[in-house]
């Protein structure tokens, strides 16, 4: 099988490439990403000696670059490309919306042109917006995003579904909860708290830290995508959850305990506009269709993740910035 990963040098793409090569060493992985120096190049350097790994330089808005990637022969596309930072979407929504929406349309058009067997569009639980306390969110829950990032993801989902309905394309949409694990940029909650703690720097905390999230280890996310690639039902939408609910404050406390750092590092900052509590996703549909279930307990995942960042300071030091957590 030949799998094209758009955005394959990023957090999910790097881990998914590693997972697929371990589980399916005869597969060909095509990484379509813009060339960058530094940590993103380091992410995929270990794959360069693998004869089944191909790198193509480009962004998904560039049709000529996409033609080069699709022309290599593609069976499955996993569209990971796009912008994902919620706080940045509040500052410059136009560039994020353009990248996510127009880029997805171009990937779908190219997939149709080259008769790709399956397209998996990576979305987010942000599309659901606020959820009543105690609710478990199924795929049929109403979509009500509260920020430009979530709205852009709703748009990509509707476009993807229209290609399935009108052109008969084999498309699948995934909505995952909060991811964490190795190779995640320090702008995100878990690596930001870990790296600040390692440096004994202040750890900013939105409000009282009571925002609830469901936490999904990247290893479990990759195994879910593997299951969907092989056994997902065409036209489906799948939630991918970790079944590990915790507040932001819980995460910070666990990291500090793991790294033996004091709570005095934590500084409360004003909450971001439109922030809300979000509760666990129901992934029963995915389990029924593919047999997938998450395996990571949050305590174990936090410990492994903290130790990875502690052992890979050179990877995150050059790109790290102190920012608020999300």
GIJO-V430073 format. One record per run of one state. SS is the DSSP state (a for helix, b for strand, c for the rest). FROM is the first residue (numbers start at 1). TO is the last residue. If there is no record, write none. Layout:
{{SS & FROM & TO} {SS & FROM & TO}}
//
This chain:
{{c & 1 & 1} {b & 2 & 6} {c & 7 & 10} {a & 11 & 23} {c & 24 & 27} {b & 28 & 33} {c & 34 & 38} {a & 39 & 45} {c & 46 & 52} {b & 53 & 57} {c & 58 & 62} {a & 63 & 70} {c & 71 & 75} {b & 76 & 79} {c & 80 & 85} {a & 86 & 91} {c & 92 & 92} {a & 93 & 113} {c & 114 & 117} {b & 118 & 124} {a & 125 & 128} {c & 129 & 136} {b & 137 & 137} {c & 138 & 147} {a & 148 & 167} {c & 168 & 170} {b & 171 & 176} {c & 177 & 177} {b & 178 & 180} {c & 181 & 188} {a & 189 & 198} {c & 199 & 202} {b & 203 & 206} {c & 207 & 211} {b & 212 & 217} {a & 218 & 231} {c & 232 & 236} {b & 237 & 240} {c & 241 & 244} {b & 245 & 247} {a & 248 & 259} {c & 260 & 262} {a & 263 & 265} {b & 266 & 269} {c & 270 & 280} {b & 281 & 281} {c & 282 & 283} {a & 284 & 290} {c & 291 & 297} {a & 298 & 311} {c & 312 & 312} {a & 313 & 317} {c & 318 & 326}}
//
